[in-house]
């Protein structure tokens, strides 16, 4: 693959991976958004593994299902535009009223931010709260998600210590016999394995103390039914295990055989029939296995079924939410998405499908939509994305400069690096302003002066300015393409926020001018 090149006597920016794709898109800036999305993201290989700024991202998200914001606003790099976006201080003041809950910045830590209250990754981290949760840095672990969701569903205050699964601390390996995540300390007592943790939380925070119950009363037939469904969640014949077999074309972690996919689909459909029947047998007919509210059986199934809702249509062309044979399954999803606790831990389809492509080397079926969010990715998601981008802008700017594939060289490397840093900064401010405007927060544009004079004897002033505009536009393209690939929900923000950010970045790319 040839990298695109932008040259001057002062600066040569070698653009690789995402930028090489985006420069071809810039030349077609009036092409349909779906075409731009596919070009912008279908070749996303080589994303660095080290987590910085927005963190580690899965590679390659196809974008055919997302057309982005249809707003007529044009967002271009400041060096190429008549106006510049507001500065970070102004954006901070504008977005300050947006409620982002317990979101906090973690300077010089992995990850660089957290959607829940968190502590440093250290054996010495302690909390005055009754629960300390140890979970993965990327928020991809489905077993961590079970515990995380249960804590939110019950309203239990907790703090989080993040564990890098690629580099687990020795103190964690010594502390947890299984060496796996999740683990918790409840009133100082260590519990590990997700099912055991869920039961321990239910015991420590009972209904009698005002916490919503996730299990029926002990000794009842309904308790026995729900506990049996909990067993089924991890059973080899359960909807989760059978579903992964169908998705991957074989057993989880085992050899793949695409010739077996038709029979694996039949098995998955049968497991969905069993799930449909279990929902029909719930008190009041559902919508959850626990009746009107989720049970621990619902909590245990949620991470798997959330992934299937995104992965199955994208990689197997199978949409179980729209399947006429499974109306109660569709109602279960709808009810789940109305729960505030689920919104706190929910990923967007773009994240789920990027993860599947990275971890399992999955390829989307022709014409599949692998992004998008549906309901919930509107103004609230845009406001959240704007606020979190503004709060964490230092780390995000540094991440783009370091990892977006923009290589700086030239006779004055320091000046070249400063020019790239400034262009990235403007592009991110432009994106934050776009998201804020989507959320109904607008600021008066700031008049932009001409780009800084560059003393190049070889080029007349008009050529210098044109070259500066082209460089700024190229860096903007790289920035927006990288960010829409890099964002990961719910690690960086909610699923609705991530979907809004991807859409805004795609629209900015489609509207980019030199």
N, C-alpha and C positions, 0 to 999 in steps of 0.2 A: 504494500500500500504506500503510495507516495504522499508525504506530508505536503500540505499547501504551504507556500512561503510568502511572507511579506517582507520586502527588503528596503532599506535605505542605507546611506553611508554611516548613519549613526546606529540604526537598530535593525536587527534581523530577528524576527520572531518565527521560530519553527513550530508549526502547529501539528500535533500528532493526534491519533485516535479521534476523539470527538471533534476537535477543531477542523481536522481535514474533512470530516463529513459536513460540518456546518458551513464551511466556506462554499461548498458546492450548493448548499441550500440558500446562502445569501444571494447567490447569483440568480436564484429562482424565488425571490422573496414574495412574489405575487402568486406562487403556485398554491394549490389547495393545501390547507393546513394538515390534512391527513398525510399527504405526500411528504411534507416537511417533517412531520413527526416521525415517520418511518425512517427517513434519511438521518434525522438527528439522533435516533436512538437504537437503530437496529444493529449497529456495529460496535456497541459499547464494550469492547474488550480491553483488557489491560488496566482496569481501575486498580490503583494501588491498594494493598491490603492494610496498610497502616491507617489507623483511625485518627483523623484530625478534623477540626471544624465541625462539619455536619456528620462526620463519622464515616465508617466503612460502608460502601454501597455495593449492592449486587450489580452485576453487569447486565447491560443490554435489556432495555425495555422497549418492545415495539410500541408504536403509538397510533395504530390505525383507528383505535376506538375513541380518540379524544381530539376534538376540534378546537378546544380552548374557548376563551372569552371572545364574543363577537363584537366587543366594544370597538368603536371607530377610533379610539385614541391610538396615537403612534408613539412608541417608545423606542428611542434610539440613543446611541452613545452620546455623551455630552459634546465630545469633540466634533460630532457630526450633526448636532441638533441645534435648533434655535434656542432651546431652553434646557436647563439642567434640572434634575430631580432635587428635592430638598436635601439638605445635609442631614447627617445622622442625628444631630441634636434636635432638629426640627421634627424628623420622623419619630424620634423617641417621645417627644411631647405629644405629637398627634396620636400615636398608638397607645399611649400610656393607659387610657381608659379601658382598653381591651382586657377582658378577664382571661388570664392564662393559668389560673389555678396555682398549683405549687411549682410551676416551671422555674428552674434555677440554673444558673450558669456555673460551670465547674472548670475554672481556669487551670490549664496544664494537666488536665485529667482526661481519662477515657471512660465514657464519652464526655464531650465538652459541655453538654447540657443534659438536663433530666426533666421529664415531665412530672415527676414526683419528688418529694423531699428526699435528698440523698446525702450520703456521707462519703468521705474519702475511702478509697480502696486500701484499707489497712486493717491489720489485726487489732489495732487499738481503737477502732471506731466503735463507739457505744452510743446508746440512745436512751433518753428518758421515757420513750414510748415503749409499750409492752411488746411490740413486734419489730424485729429487725430482719428484713428480707435480703437474701443474697441471690442475685439473678444475673443473667448474661448482659453484656454491654450493648448488644445490638437489638434486644427485644425480639429476637427471632425464635427463642426456645419455646415450644408449645407447652412444655411442662411448667416452666416459669410463668407463662401466661395464665395457666389455671389458677395458680396461687394468687397472682397479682389481681386477677378478676374477682376472686372470692373476697379478698381484702376490701376491694372497692365496693362490691355488692353488699357486704355486711357493714360497711362504714367504719372499719377498724383503722385507727391511725397507725402508721408505720413509717419507718425510714428504710432506705435502700442502700446496700453496698453492692457495687457492680464488680462482676468477675469476668475477666477477659478469658474466653474459652480457649484461645490460642496460646495463652501465657498465664495459666492459673498460678496465683501466688503460693509459695510453699506453705505459708501459714494456713491457707484454705485447704490444701491437700492434707495437711496434718489434722485439721479440725473436722473435716467431713469424711467419714470412712469410705463412702462411695466415690468421692472426688467429683461428684456431679452437681449441677445446679438443677432445681432450686434447693436452697436450705433456708431455714428460718431459726431465729431464736425467739421463743415466746416466754416472756418473763425470765429470760436468761437461759432457758433450756433449749438445747439444739434438737431440731427435728429435720429430717431430710426424707426424700422420696415424696413426689407430689401428692399422692393419695393420702399418705400418712400425715402430711402437713395440712391438707384440707380437713381431715378429721380432727386434728389437734386444734385448728383454728375454731372449728365449730364447737368443740368442747370448752375452749377457753373463753369464748365470747357467746354465751348462750342467749336464747330468746328471753330468758328470765331477767337478764341484765339489760334488756332493751335492744339487742342486736337482732336483725332479721334472721330467721332460721333458714338454713339451707338443707336441712334434713327434717323429715317428719318426726314426731315423738317416738322415742325408743319403745320397743315392744309392740308396735302397731303393724298391721299388715302393710300399710303404705310405706313404712320405714323399710320393711323387708323388700318391697318392690323397688324402691329407689336404690337401695344398696345393691340389688341384683343388676340394675341398669348401670351402676358405677362399675361393677365387674365387667360388664359388656363393653364399656368404653375402651378398655385395654385388651379385650379378648381378641384372639386371632380371627374370629368370625364376626367381630363387631364392625360397625360402619366405618370406623377410623382406619383399622388395619386393612380391611378389604378395599376401602377407597384408595389408600396409598398404593395398593397392588395394581389397581386399574390405572391410576395416574402414571405410575412409573413403568408399567408394562412388566411387572414382576414383583416379587417380594421386596419389602423395604430393605435396601442395602444388598439385595441379591442380584443375580443376573437378569438382564432384560430380554424379553422375547416379544417383539411387536406382533408376532403371529398369534399370540395368546390374548391380545387386547380384547377381541370380541367376547371371549368367554369370561374374561375378567370384568367386562362391563356387565354381563349378565349377573355375575356374582354381586357386583356393587348394587345393581338395581334391586336384587333380592334383599340386601342388607338395608337399603332405603325403605323397602316395604316393611321390614321389621321395625325400623325406626318410626315409620308412619303409624304402625299399629300400636307401638308403645305410647306415642303421643295421644292416640285415640283413647287409650286406657288411663290417661292421667286424670286426676280429679277435675271435674268440670269440662273434660275434653281438651285440656291444655290452656294456653298455647304451648306451655313448657312441659317437660316431663314431670316437673313438680307441681303442675297445675297453673294457677294464675301467675306465679312467680318462679324464678329458676330454682332448681335444686342442685346439689353437688353433682348429680348425674349430668345435668345440663352444663355445668361449669367444666366438667371433665371433657365433654364432647366439643365445646365451643371452639378451642383452637384448631382442631382438625377440620371441623365443618366450615369454619371461617376461611381456611385455606382452600378447601374444595370449591367454595362459592366463587373464588377468583380463578383457581387453577384449572378446574374441569372445563369451563367454557373455552378458556384460552388454549389449552393443550390437548384436550380430548373432544372438543366440540359438544360437550354434554352439559346442559344447564339444568341442574336438578331443581332450581328454584322455579323454573318455568315449566317443569314437567307436569302434565295433567294428572299423572297418577299419584302425585305427592303434594296435595294441597296443604296438609298439616305441616309438612316440612317447610313449605314456603311461608306459612303463618308463623312458624317457629323463628325463622330468620327475621321476619318483620318485627315480631315482638322483641327479639333480642336487640335489634338495632335501635329500638326505642328506649333501651335501658341506659341511663347515664354512666353506670359502671362499665358497660361494654364500650361506650364511646371513649372512655379513658384509656383503654388498652387496644383498641381496634386499629388494625393496619388498613391501608388502602390497597386496592387490587394491584396497583403498580408495584408496590413493595412486595406483596406476596408472589407475584409473577416474576419479578426480577430475582427474588430469592430462589424460586424453583429453577429458573434458567441457570443461575450460578451454581447451585448445589447439585442439581440433578441433570444439567445439560439438556433441559427440555426445549423443544422448538414449538412455537405457536402454530396452530392449524391455520390454513389459508383464510384470511379475512377476519380472524379473531380479534376482538377488542381486549387488549391486555391492560388497559388503564381505565380511568373513569371511576366514578364513585356513586353516581345516582344521587338520591336525596341526601342532603347533609353537607355537600361540598360547596355551598353558596357563600353568602355574606359572612356567616360565622366562621367558616373555614378560612376564608380569605383574610379576615381580621386577625385570626390566630396566627396564620402563617406570616403576615406582615409583622406582627408584634414580636414573634420569636426570632425572625430574621434580624430585626433591629436590635433586640437584646443581645444577640450572639454574633454581631457583625464582625467583630475583630477576628474571631476564630474562623468564621466563614470566609472572609476575605483571604486570610492566610491559607486556608485549605485550597481555595481555587487557585491562588498563585502557585502553590506548591504542587498540586496534584491534577490540574486540569489539562496537562499536556502542553502547556505553553513554555517553550524553552527559549530563554533570552540569551543573546550573544551580540557582540559588536565591539567597536573600539572603546566605547564608554559603557561598560556593563552596568555600573551603578545608575546612570541616567536611564538606560534602557529598562532596568528593573523598576525604577520609580515610575516610568511611563506606563508600564504594564500594570503595576499596582494601582495607579490612579484610575486606569480604564476599568479594571475589575471593580474597584470601589464604586465608580459611577454606575456601572451595569447593575450591581446589587442594590444600590439606592433606587435606581429606576424600577427594579423588580418590586422592591418593598413599597414604593409609592403606588405602583399599579395595583398591588394587592390591597393596599389601604383604600384606594379609590373604589375598588370592587366592593369593599365592606362599607362604603358610604363615607369614608374619611378622605377628604381632599384638601390639598394645600395649593396656594397660589404658586405657579411655576416661577423658578428663579432664572432670570436672564443669564444666559451663558455667553461669556466672551469668546473670542477666537482661541483656538488651541495655542499653547505656549509656543513662542517663536523658536525654531530650531535652526541654528546657524550652519547651514549646509551650502557650501560654495557650489557644489555640483548641480543643485536644483534651484530654480527660481522660486520665489515665495509661493506662487500658486501651486506648484508641484509639491512643495513641502507640506502645505496645508492639506492637499488632497491625500498625500501619503499618510499624514497623521490621522485623517478621518478614516481611511481604510484600515489602519492598524487598530484604531479604537473600535471600529465595527467588528473586526475579526475577533478581538479579545472579548467584546460583548457576546458574540455568538458562542465562543468557547465557554464563557461563564454561564450563560443561561442553559446551554446544553448539558454542561457538567452538573449544575445544580439540580436540574430535573431528573437526572440519573442518580445523583448522590443522596437525595432526600430519602429517608427511611422512616416509615411510621410503624409503630408508635414511638420509636426511639427519639426522634427529633421533634415530632409534633403529632397531633391526632391524624387519623386517616383522612378526615375531611380537610384538615389543613394541608396535608401533603398533596391531596388531589387538587386543591385550589392552587397551590404553588406550581405544580406541574403544568396545569392549564395556563397559568399566567406566563410562565417561561416559554411555553410553546407559542403563545400568541405574540410575545415579544420577538421571538425568532421569525415568525411569519411576517412581521411588520418592519423588520430591520432594513435600514437603508445605508448605503455607503455615502 
